[in-house]
């Protein structure tokens, strides 16, 4: 029974995709990416660990060395950690997923205040303050206008994962950026 449970939860072969610069250094069967995409988003306790290949995302956050005993975890806050949380594919995909959930919950009626409120409720499980609301509305408005002025192709970032609601590509991209910014607030990262 226990073996079945472990296999059901991912088992010993859960492999998310590696960054291309790491994947090209491996032999063909050293890291077989799981075919089930839901395995790519599992908690790290289900991730297959190799002593000679450290998963880069975890390496940034001081994952213990598997070749030595670790009586106590190092605690650090470094610039690469912040940059990884802002720029990694995982973070951007998570922000797109959250933006899709927000739009599904409140719709796309051009009311940024509802988007801001839903973001705070979904991410922090609390209502936004007046100041957070005004900052959020200003960000969404200015960011979507900035993207329009720059003429950037916002289509990929605006594709809100898990949502069937049609959204203006610049506003959807601005909402993705807003979710990414909220994911990187101290309130999200640290327990007070």
Steps between C-alpha positions, in 0.01 A plus 500: 500500500776747589677436171177572314455827686854614421456409135170689489660815644778506248726217605874489457502617139355851509716718278399854403670652197849636554614833358636447147853604598508217758315240293748513211783395733334167589498164330177391336343304788648682798194715563181371343235773522169374636234476230225600743518881507340512845820334630692810392320707763516262795649594832874453514477207742381287206783608272752232413837597650840420358816566693695594190231724346354778708176646373596863418189668647563335838872565485433874508311452826779310677380144465726284719787317335398135459862384535543619858304495823303811569427552868370850443373680189673820398277805501572758237334774302689582183447698182487185279204377707302818428598497134397134469161573654448788257636348180473121513266318267334343806416842647368638172284191440366526855415867445320415173307228684401740779399770250277243329336411831441868577337566163287187531381610845406860419493517120643760266291810528787749506460550876854471634378541859328160482818342365708652782248384762492147362881486487530591867224260600650211303866558581492635858151387614414851609342812353724770360552829681404832341866573428555155343188549289612837365854373433364189325260694278774747410742218418253312278400817317854630451647160409238426234548849352879457512477168315276659235738795451800269474312286248623185669354168403312422819309203359696223673494659845136595450400140436358444845540135588181321596270779382259507209415869546619727218715782638673792331855373447663805659270496803550124538875544482482781758295272729761226464772750593293615799457142625873444459570812707261383774668159508824680581373709790646426844153401621503212251858389557547535877283387790451782749 
